[in-house]
Amino acid sequence: MVSKKNATRIDRRGFLKRTALAAGAAAGFPYIVPGSALGRDGTIAPSNRITLGFIGIGKMAKGHLGSFLNDRGVQVLAICDVERVRREAQAKRAEEFYAHREGASSYRGCETYHDFRDLCARKDIDAVLVATPNHWHALAVIEAARNGKDLYCEKPLARAIGETQAMVKAVRRYGRILQVGSQQRSDTAFRTACELVRNGRIGKVHTVYVNVGGPPEEDYFPAEPVPDGLDWDFWLGPCPWRPYSSVLAPPESYDGWARWRYYRPYAGSGMTDFGAHHYDIAQWGLGTDDTGPVEVHYPDGKEYTRLTYVYANGIKMIHGGGVDGSAVQWIGEDGWVAVNRGQFLETEPAHLKHEVIGPNEIRLYNSPNHKNNWLECVRNRQEPICPVEIGHHTATVCHIGNIAYRLKRSLRWDPDQEVFVNDAEANRLLSFPMREPWQIT
């Protein structure tokens, strides 16, 4: 990948001391180190805070920014985005928040960047949150890992299996902590549902229904003038060049979800968008986080009326169907469990949802807060609830389904070798070609 050498390099403790001095001067007070700055009274000393940079600051990242600004164990130092108005507005938001919290008249200490490589090169940043469109995930994560940053990466992990494989290698090679933004694993209802299934409460599972949207479409939008302040060529990055479209990259004033997620080659539509959430839970409940199906069958209107995955043990996972209102439903020989957001948990028999999992039964990773779990793991160097390998395997399930939809035929998958069996045409779709100068190295 292309690297940059001209990024700002600042010692972390020196930076924090300098910004504290600046804030004190702006407030009109002499520089006196309070007890809280030394970590007394239960607060976290500046030298022990996790310093954080944002790569991509769209709708999802704005919500994350609010959470991290309110966490005194974190200091947001930098925001990167290819749209100037967006990055400057959120940096201003961060600086105004810190000034108000510390009772200062002003604060300067959240830098803005147009190129994520400049942000990643900073020595004083401990961790990076990646919330770009999917086609940038792999390049940003690998660059950050190479520069020694821990990572929170929005789901799906990447837009192609070849990219998620490269991300796993980079995170492990550089010894980084990565949390995938599959926050349903940190939700009580989803964990409870999976524990009921894993502990045999519904008997042997034979079918799983996963309710998410369909495969991506090609983009055929007319050309529009590029908005002032947007680097459209950089937004496209590794994707083939095409004229600007506000459907793909709406202006900052747009309050909805950007629709790039529904179009190839930027993303995988509903199959990878909510699929990265719900197939993730389906796999967690089946105990298949480290593997995947061996077949995926395209709906032929006969034997398979819906896209159907088949696992080595014969379990079928079906795209769509199941109990109304459920995202995931497991069906076993003795009953079923269905779950969705909003603490929706239904079972048959009904009493199952009230059963308590015993101390000697299978107890799954309990994380009451997804972002806090990541921060804790950055500090103690333990694995988070959704590490890079799980994100990779979940994304793989989504992507092989999309490939079956694209080729309009059934496929055999080898989850150990991570290739389609005797199918060169399908294997060519495991990665996207990248436009120069972008490449994964």
C-alpha positions in Angstrom: 0.0 0.0 0.0 1.1 3.6 -0.7 2.6 5.1 2.5 3.2 8.7 3.6 6.2 10.0 5.4 5.3 13.6 6.2 2.8 12.9 9.0 3.1 14.7 12.3 5.0 12.7 14.9 4.6 13.7 18.5 5.5 12.0 21.8 2.2 11.0 23.4 2.9 12.3 27.0 4.5 15.5 25.6 1.3 16.1 23.5 -1.0 15.6 26.5 1.1 17.9 28.6 1.2 20.5 25.9 -2.6 20.4 25.3 -3.2 20.7 29.1 -1.0 23.8 29.2 -2.8 25.3 26.2 -6.2 24.6 27.8 -5.1 26.2 31.1 -3.8 29.3 29.3 -7.0 29.7 27.3 -9.0 29.6 30.4 -6.9 32.3 32.0 -5.6 30.3 34.9 -2.0 29.5 35.9 -0.9 26.0 35.0 -1.4 23.9 38.1 -1.7 20.1 37.8 -4.9 19.0 39.7 -5.1 15.8 41.6 -7.5 14.4 39.0 -4.8 14.8 36.4 -2.6 12.5 38.4 -5.3 9.9 38.6 -6.6 10.6 42.1 -10.2 10.5 43.1 -11.0 7.6 40.8 -10.1 9.5 37.7 -7.7 8.4 34.9 -4.5 10.3 34.6 -3.8 11.7 31.1 -0.8 9.4 30.6 -3.1 6.4 31.1 -5.8 7.5 28.7 -6.4 5.8 25.4 -5.7 8.3 22.7 -8.0 7.8 19.8 -8.3 8.8 16.1 -11.3 8.4 13.8 -11.0 7.3 10.2 -14.4 8.1 8.6 -16.8 10.3 10.4 -20.2 9.7 8.9 -23.5 8.9 10.6 -22.3 5.8 12.5 -19.0 7.3 13.6 -20.7 10.5 14.9 -22.6 8.3 17.4 -19.4 6.6 18.4 -17.7 10.0 18.8 -20.3 11.0 21.3 -19.7 7.9 23.4 -15.9 8.3 23.5 -16.1 12.0 24.3 -18.0 11.2 27.4 -15.5 8.5 28.5 -12.8 10.2 30.6 -10.5 7.2 29.9 -10.3 8.3 26.2 -8.9 11.4 24.5 -9.9 12.0 20.9 -6.9 13.5 19.1 -7.7 13.3 15.4 -10.5 12.9 12.9 -10.0 11.9 9.2 -12.5 12.1 6.4 -12.3 12.9 2.7 -15.1 15.5 3.1 -13.8 18.7 4.6 -17.0 20.0 6.1 -17.7 16.8 7.9 -14.3 16.4 9.4 -14.0 20.0 10.5 -17.5 20.0 12.1 -16.8 16.9 14.2 -13.3 18.1 15.2 -14.9 21.4 16.4 -17.5 19.3 18.2 -14.8 17.4 20.1 -12.8 20.6 21.0 -15.9 22.4 22.2 -16.9 19.4 24.3 -13.4 19.2 26.0 -13.3 23.0 26.6 -16.8 22.9 28.2 -15.9 19.9 30.3 -12.7 21.4 31.7 -14.2 24.9 32.1 -11.9 26.4 29.6 -12.7 29.2 27.2 -11.3 27.1 24.3 -9.4 24.0 23.5 -7.1 23.0 20.7 -6.1 19.4 20.3 -8.2 17.5 17.8 -6.5 17.6 14.5 -8.2 17.0 11.1 -6.8 14.9 8.3 -7.7 14.3 4.7 -5.5 11.2 4.3 -5.8 8.4 6.8 -2.1 7.5 6.4 -1.2 10.7 8.0 -3.3 10.0 11.0 -2.0 6.4 11.3 1.6 7.7 11.3 1.1 9.7 14.5 3.1 8.2 17.4 0.8 9.7 20.1 -2.3 7.9 18.9 -3.0 4.5 20.6 -6.1 3.3 18.8 -8.2 4.0 15.7 -11.9 3.6 15.0 -12.6 2.8 11.3 -16.1 3.7 10.1 -15.5 4.3 6.4 -17.5 2.8 3.6 -16.7 -0.9 3.4 -14.3 -0.7 0.4 -11.9 1.2 2.7 -11.9 -1.1 5.7 -9.1 -3.4 4.7 -6.7 -0.6 3.6 -7.3 1.5 6.7 -7.1 -1.4 9.2 -3.9 -2.8 7.7 -2.3 0.6 7.7 -3.3 1.3 11.3 -2.1 -2.1 12.5 1.2 -1.7 10.7 1.6 1.6 12.6 0.9 -0.1 16.0 -2.7 1.0 16.5 -5.4 -1.0 18.2 -8.6 -1.0 16.2 -12.4 -0.8 16.4 -13.7 -1.6 12.9 -17.3 -1.3 11.8 -19.0 -4.3 10.4 -18.8 -6.0 8.0 -15.1 -6.5 8.4 -14.5 -5.9 4.7 -16.2 -6.1 1.3 -14.5 -9.3 0.1 -13.1 -12.5 1.6 -9.6 -11.9 0.3 -9.6 -8.5 2.2 -10.8 -10.0 5.5 -8.1 -12.7 5.2 -5.4 -10.0 4.8 -6.9 -8.1 7.8 -6.6 -11.2 10.1 -2.9 -11.6 9.0 -2.1 -8.0 9.7 -3.8 -7.8 13.1 -2.0 -10.9 14.3 1.3 -10.0 12.7 1.5 -6.7 14.5 -0.1 -7.9 17.8 -3.0 -5.6 17.8 -6.4 -5.7 19.5 -9.3 -5.4 17.0 -13.0 -5.3 17.9 -15.6 -5.7 15.1 -18.6 -3.5 15.5 -21.0 -6.5 15.8 -22.5 -5.1 19.0 -25.3 -7.6 19.2 -22.8 -9.9 21.0 -22.8 -7.4 23.8 -26.6 -7.6 24.1 -28.3 -9.8 26.8 -31.1 -11.1 24.7 -28.7 -12.3 21.9 -26.3 -13.9 24.4 -29.2 -15.6 26.3 -30.6 -17.0 23.0 -27.3 -18.4 22.0 -26.7 -20.0 25.4 -30.1 -21.7 25.3 -29.3 -23.2 21.9 -25.7 -24.2 22.8 -26.9 -25.9 26.0 -29.3 -28.1 24.1 -32.6 -26.6 25.5 -34.3 -27.1 22.1 -32.6 -30.4 21.3 -30.5 -31.1 18.2 -30.7 -28.1 15.9 -31.6 -28.8 12.3 -32.6 -25.4 10.8 -31.7 -21.8 11.3 -33.6 -18.8 9.7 -31.7 -15.5 9.3 -33.8 -12.5 8.2 -31.7 -9.8 6.4 -31.8 -8.0 3.1 -30.7 -9.3 -0.3 -27.6 -9.0 -2.5 -26.1 -5.8 -3.9 -26.8 -4.2 -7.2 -24.7 -2.4 -9.8 -24.6 1.4 -9.6 -25.9 3.2 -12.7 -26.5 6.6 -11.3 -26.1 9.7 -13.5 -23.1 12.0 -13.1 -23.5 15.0 -10.8 -21.1 17.9 -9.9 -18.7 17.1 -7.1 -19.6 19.1 -3.9 -17.1 21.6 -2.7 -14.8 20.1 -0.1 -15.2 16.4 -1.1 -12.3 14.5 -2.6 -14.3 12.2 -4.8 -11.3 10.4 -6.2 -10.1 9.6 -2.7 -13.6 8.5 -1.7 -13.6 5.9 -4.6 -10.1 4.9 -3.6 -9.6 1.3 -4.7 -12.9 1.1 -6.6 -13.2 1.7 -10.4 -13.5 5.4 -11.3 -17.1 6.6 -12.0 -18.6 10.1 -11.9 -19.8 11.5 -8.6 -23.3 10.5 -7.3 -25.0 11.9 -4.2 -26.7 8.5 -3.8 -23.3 7.0 -3.0 -21.7 9.9 -1.1 -24.4 12.3 0.1 -23.5 15.7 1.4 -23.1 16.4 5.2 -26.5 17.9 5.3 -28.1 14.5 4.5 -29.4 12.9 7.7 -30.2 9.4 6.4 -28.0 6.4 5.9 -25.7 6.6 2.8 -26.8 4.2 0.1 -23.3 3.1 -1.0 -24.0 0.0 1.2 -26.4 -1.3 -1.4 -24.1 -1.3 -4.4 -21.2 -3.3 -5.7 -18.2 -2.8 -5.4 -18.5 -0.6 -2.3 -20.4 -3.1 -0.2 -22.7 -6.2 -0.2 -26.1 -4.7 0.6 -28.4 -6.3 3.2 -26.5 -9.6 3.1 -23.4 -7.9 4.5 -25.0 -4.9 6.3 -27.4 -6.5 8.7 -26.1 -9.9 7.6 -22.9 -9.1 9.5 -25.0 -8.8 12.6 -27.5 -11.6 12.2 -25.4 -14.3 10.5 -22.9 -13.5 13.3 -25.5 -14.4 15.9 -26.6 -17.5 14.0 -23.0 -18.7 14.0 -22.5 -17.9 17.7 -25.5 -20.0 18.6 -24.3 -22.9 16.4 -20.8 -22.8 17.9 -19.3 -22.3 14.5 -17.4 -19.0 15.0 -14.2 -20.6 13.7 -15.7 -22.3 10.6 -18.6 -22.0 8.2 -20.9 -23.9 5.9 -19.8 -26.4 3.3 -22.5 -25.7 0.7 -24.6 -22.7 -0.4 -27.6 -23.4 -2.6 -29.1 -20.8 -4.9 -32.9 -20.8 -4.7 -34.1 -22.9 -7.6 -37.9 -22.8 -6.8 -37.8 -26.6 -6.3 -35.7 -28.1 -3.5 -34.5 -24.7 -2.4 -37.0 -21.9 -2.3 -34.6 -19.6 -0.5 -30.8 -19.3 -0.4 -29.7 -22.1 1.8 -26.4 -22.8 3.6 -25.6 -26.4 4.6 -23.0 -27.2 7.4 -20.9 -30.3 7.6 -23.2 -31.7 10.3 -26.3 -31.3 8.1 -27.7 -28.1 9.7 -29.4 -25.8 7.2 -29.3 -22.0 7.5 -31.9 -20.3 5.4 -31.9 -16.7 4.2 -35.3 -15.4 5.3 -38.3 -17.0 6.9 -39.0 -18.0 10.4 -41.0 -16.4 13.2 -42.3 -12.9 12.4 -40.3 -10.2 14.2 -37.2 -12.4 14.6 -33.8 -11.7 13.1 -32.5 -15.2 13.9 -34.5 -18.4 14.7 -32.9 -21.8 15.6 -35.2 -24.8 15.3 -34.4 -28.0 17.1 -36.0 -31.4 17.6 -37.6 -30.2 20.9 -38.5 -26.6 20.2 -37.1 -23.3 18.9 -35.5 -20.0 20.0 -36.0 -16.7 18.2 -34.3 -13.3 18.9 -34.1 -9.8 17.6 -33.2 -6.3 18.8 -35.2 -4.5 21.4 -34.8 -7.5 23.8 -37.1 -9.6 21.6 -36.6 -13.2 22.8 -39.2 -15.9 22.2 -39.1 -19.6 22.7 -41.1 -22.7 22.3 -41.8 -24.1 24.8 -42.4 -20.6 26.2 -40.8 -21.3 29.6 -37.4 -21.8 28.1 -36.7 -18.0 27.9 -37.0 -17.8 31.6 -34.5 -20.7 32.4 -31.2 -19.9 34.0 -28.0 -21.2 32.6 -26.2 -23.1 35.3 -22.6 -22.6 36.4 -21.5 -25.9 34.9 -23.2 -25.3 31.5 -21.8 -23.4 28.5 -21.5 -19.8 29.4 -20.7 -17.4 26.5 -18.5 -14.3 26.7 -20.4 -11.8 28.7 -19.8 -8.2 27.6 -22.4 -5.7 28.8 -21.0 -2.8 26.7 -19.3 -3.4 23.3 -17.1 -0.3 23.2 -16.2 -0.6 26.8 -15.2 -4.2 26.2 -12.9 -3.0 23.5 -11.3 -0.3 25.7 -10.8 -2.8 28.5 -9.1 -5.2 26.1 -6.9 -2.5 24.7 -5.7 -1.9 28.3 -5.3 -5.6 29.4 -4.4 -7.0 26.0 -7.1 -9.7 26.2 -9.3 -10.8 23.3 -12.5 -8.7 22.9 -15.9 -10.4 22.4 -15.8 -10.0 18.6 -12.1 -10.2 17.5 -10.9 -10.1 13.9 -11.2 -13.9 13.2 -14.9 -13.9 14.2 -15.5 -10.9 12.0 -13.7 -12.7 9.2 -15.8 -15.9 9.4 -19.0 -14.0 9.7 -18.2 -11.8 6.7 -17.3 -15.0 4.8 -20.7 -16.5 5.3 -22.3 -13.2 4.0 -19.9 -13.1 1.0 -20.3 -16.7 -0.2 -24.1 -16.1 -0.2 -23.7 -13.0 -2.3 -21.4 -14.9 -4.7 -24.1 -17.6 -5.1 -26.7 -14.9 -5.8 -24.3 -13.3 -8.3 -23.6 -16.5 -10.2 -27.2 -17.8 -9.9 -26.1 -21.3 -8.9 -25.2 -23.4 -6.0 -21.6 -23.7 -4.7 -19.4 -25.9 -2.6 -17.2 -24.2 0.0 -14.2 -25.5 1.9 -14.2 -23.6 5.2 -10.7 -24.9 6.1 -8.9 -23.8 2.9 -11.4 -20.9 2.4 -11.9 -21.6 -1.3 -14.8 -22.8 -3.5 -14.3 -26.4 -4.4 -13.3 -26.9 -8.1 -14.8 -23.6 -9.1 -12.4 -21.1 -10.7 -15.2 -18.7 -11.7 -16.4 -18.4 -8.1 -12.9 -18.2 -6.7 -12.2 -15.2 -8.9 -14.9 -13.3 -6.9 -13.2 -13.8 -3.5 -11.4 -10.5 -4.0 -12.0 -7.2 -5.9 -9.3 -5.8 -8.2 -7.9 -2.5 -6.8 -7.4 0.7 -8.8 -3.9 2.0 -8.7 -2.1 3.0 -6.6 -4.1 1.2 -4.0 -3.1 -2.4 -3.0 -3.0 -4.6 0.0 0.6 -5.6 1.0 
